[in-house]
Amino acid sequence: MNEKITVFDELSKEREGFIMRNSTSGIEIKCTEKFVKHWEKRGFSIVKKDLIHLLEE
């Protein structure tokens, strides 16, 4: 049986990433290394590097 991998499946996979926080607004986000610089330009700083899920089930 062929199982299709959906976008949801792909984004739900555990991967290495970063938890970042904006100290002004208090918002916390998760992202991959590819997007760290983009979030830093918006006032976010790295809280920790960890295994993350971009979407929770």
C-alpha positions in Angstrom: 0.0 0.0 0.0 1.4 3.4 -1.0 1.1 5.9 1.9 1.1 9.5 0.9 3.1 11.9 3.1 1.1 15.1 3.6 2.3 18.6 4.5 0.9 18.0 8.0 3.0 14.9 8.3 6.1 16.7 7.2 5.6 19.6 9.6 4.7 17.3 12.5 8.0 15.4 12.3 10.5 15.9 15.1 13.5 17.9 13.9 16.4 19.9 15.2 15.4 23.5 15.7 15.3 26.5 17.9 12.9 28.0 20.4 13.0 31.8 20.1 11.3 34.5 22.2 10.6 38.2 21.7 11.2 39.9 25.0 9.1 42.9 24.1 5.9 41.0 23.2 6.5 37.8 25.1 5.8 35.7 22.0 7.6 32.4 21.7 8.1 30.6 18.4 9.8 27.5 17.1 11.8 27.5 13.9 14.5 25.7 12.0 18.1 27.1 11.5 17.1 28.4 8.1 14.8 31.0 9.6 16.8 32.1 12.7 18.2 35.3 11.0 14.7 36.3 9.8 13.3 36.1 13.3 16.3 37.9 14.9 15.6 40.8 12.5 12.1 40.9 14.1 13.4 41.1 17.6 13.5 37.5 18.6 16.4 35.8 20.4 17.3 32.2 20.8 16.1 30.6 24.1 17.4 27.1 23.3 18.3 24.7 20.6 16.2 21.5 20.9 14.2 18.9 19.1 11.0 20.5 18.0 7.7 19.9 16.2 6.7 22.8 14.0 3.1 21.6 14.3 1.7 19.7 17.3 -0.8 16.9 16.6 
